[in-house]
């Protein structure tokens, strides 16, 4: 599909606009097999356009995907990308994964997570208060991080992040997120 929808994922192009959002919304409804009520495709197109604009700015340089298992589900933003590994690889992985986040409301759940392409990494589930929200709302995040060694340099980190103010929404997507994380390729520039 030209709109980049393969259930349950929408790939958001770097320069997405209203035309992309309309095409993506139409693809979602078409592939779902659900009969749309009046206004629903248009409302989804508006939500996709707003999400693309808002969430792309959160992690510049990362690819943005939206998890959407059905046309009436809330959108779940997911970012995938690579960063240069600075310092000790183990500490860098833990830092990027939020494994020791002092802002977490309870100790993050840190688990080993393996991928055929990326090897051993970690998956971290953490609950934190959104520092940008004056009301102090709680967010839940699921992060996957791997160290990808380079021949003589520090290598890179491959990262996948998902965040939501709705813990049930994120936890319901965990199986899809795990599968998506396992399908990530080695970052560009890594051996």
ABEGO torsion letter per residue (X at the ends): XAAGBBOABBBBBABBBAAAAAAAAAAAAAAAGBBBBBGAAAAAAAAAAAAAAAAAAABBGBBBBBBBABAABBBBBBBBBBBBBBEBAAAAAAAAAGAABAABABBBBBBBBBBAAAEBBBBBBBBBBBAABAAGBBBBBBBBBBBBBBAABAEBBBBBBBBBABAAAAAAAAAAAAAAAAABBBBBGBX
